[in-house]
Amino acid sequence: MVMDIDQHYSHHMDETTLLNQLRLQYPDGPTLYQLAPIDQLHIGGIKASEKLLKLLQQQQPRRILEIGSGAGGLMRMIASQFNAEVIGIDITHRFNRLNRALTELSGTPLSSVISCDAQQLPFADNCFDCIIFQHSLLNIPNTERCLQECLRVLNANGSLLLHEVLQGPNQQQMCYPVPWARTAEQSHLITFEALSAQLQQSGFQLKGAENWSEEALQWRQRQADKEKGNETDKERKAPLISPIQILGEDFKKMGPNVITNLSEDAVQVWQLSCTATA
Ligand SMILES: C[S@@+](CC[C@H](N)C(=O)[O-])C[C@H]1O[C@@H](n2cnc3c(N)ncnc32)[C@H](O)[C@@H]1O
């Protein structure tokens, strides 16, 4: 059976336990670092988000849209460091509810979160200075339609930033499940070359591209070591929050599969920076 993408993310989500655990463990509110295991659901974690923030610092946008904002880790970082309005959209309604609850719990400035599909954005033309994708284009079936929508809602010369998993040269080696897909039907990876061509056709100019795959692999290997440590050390350590509380027990296979897929060059991790042509 093929699961809808919102079911993939929400079917195993245990937000009640998660929120109770956070309230108990951090009575003064969790920091953004303490939330990272569940609200930075991308390869590279909070460090990868800090890299994106450096690009934002250069651009200083005033109105930002994050597409596929998930549990909202990047939105909270932006809202706490920038004098900008940030709006998140996500197709998984339960992620949006969790996002709002985590913002309240952590005491970060409130932002708007809307449940909708990135292929049909509920915004007027030319109303954002910047759009960010962080591991969300990888779930979107129609890249072309999605990029057209981005161009429509962006101001002329607005920026588009992407931190995404792309298809590598050895895609036939791909192992599932991965954190963004339990089966191939939920994964919509395209190559760097195909994405560059689509960006150009859709009216974007590619300004910068960095292949982060090596760093991404090292980061995932460090996470795997930490996760193993937690399992053997349950008695002494207070229970930590984990992506298992979002993605379920399958996460125990997803993490190792990310390492295999990166090692085999079945996937790559890229950061791209583009400008909308006027
Ligand atoms: C791998 S998660 C990443 C979440 C978040 N950006 C992060 O890095 O923690 C992918 C997110 O994209 C959202 N998503 C997938 N397809 C979407 C679509 N068509 N429109 C809007 N959001 C979508 C999912 O619900 C999920 O929250």
The ligand as an SDF file (V2000), in Angstrom:
LIG
                    3D

 27 29  0  0  0  0  0  0  0  0999 V2000
   11.8850   15.7500    5.3850 C   0  0  0  0  0  0  0  0  0  0  0  0
   10.5950   16.7880    6.0050 S   0  0  0  0  0  0  0  0  0  0  0  0
   11.5530   18.2580    6.3180 C   0  0  0  0  0  0  0  0  0  0  0  0
   10.8780   19.1820    7.2870 C   0  0  0  0  0  0  0  0  0  0  0  0
   11.6710   20.4430    7.6120 C   0  0  0  0  0  0  0  0  0  0  0  0
   11.9080   21.2540    6.4220 N   0  0  0  0  0  0  0  0  0  0  0  0
   12.9700   20.0850    8.2690 C   0  0  0  0  0  0  0  0  0  0  0  0
   14.0110   20.1910    7.6050 O   0  0  0  0  0  0  0  0  0  0  0  0
   12.9530   19.7120    9.4420 O   0  0  0  0  0  0  0  0  0  0  0  0
    9.6930   17.2310    4.5140 C   0  0  0  0  0  0  0  0  0  0  0  0
    8.5240   18.1450    4.7790 C   0  0  0  0  0  0  0  0  0  0  0  0
    7.9300   18.5440    3.5390 O   0  0  0  0  0  0  0  0  0  0  0  0
    6.5050   18.5060    3.6910 C   0  0  0  0  0  0  0  0  0  0  0  0
    5.8990   18.3340    2.3600 N   0  0  0  0  0  0  0  0  0  0  0  0
    5.9980   17.2510    1.5470 C   0  0  0  0  0  0  0  0  0  0  0  0
    5.3000   17.4580    0.4170 N   0  0  0  0  0  0  0  0  0  0  0  0
    4.7530   18.6910    0.4970 C   0  0  0  0  0  0  0  0  0  0  0  0
    3.9320   19.4810   -0.3670 C   0  0  0  0  0  0  0  0  0  0  0  0
    3.5140   19.0270   -1.5620 N   0  0  0  0  0  0  0  0  0  0  0  0
    3.5730   20.7080    0.0450 N   0  0  0  0  0  0  0  0  0  0  0  0
    3.9600   21.1810    1.2550 C   0  0  0  0  0  0  0  0  0  0  0  0
    4.7320   20.4870    2.1120 N   0  0  0  0  0  0  0  0  0  0  0  0
    5.1380   19.2600    1.7440 C   0  0  0  0  0  0  0  0  0  0  0  0
    6.2910   17.3120    4.6080 C   0  0  0  0  0  0  0  0  0  0  0  0
    5.0140   17.3020    5.1960 O   0  0  0  0  0  0  0  0  0  0  0  0
    7.4340   17.4810    5.6040 C   0  0  0  0  0  0  0  0  0  0  0  0
    7.0890   18.3250    6.6620 O   0  0  0  0  0  0  0  0  0  0  0  0
  1  2  1  0
  2  3  1  0
  2 10  1  0
  3  4  1  0
  4  5  1  0
  5  6  1  0
  5  7  1  0
  7  8  2  0
  7  9  1  0
 10 11  1  0
 11 12  1  0
 11 26  1  0
 12 13  1  0
 13 14  1  0
 13 24  1  0
 14 15  1  0
 14 23  1  0
 15 16  2  0
 16 17  1  0
 17 18  1  0
 17 23  2  0
 18 19  1  0
 18 20  2  0
 20 21  1  0
 21 22  2  0
 22 23  1  0
 24 25  1  0
 24 26  1  0
 26 27  1  0
M  CHG  2   2   1   9  -1
M  END
$$$$
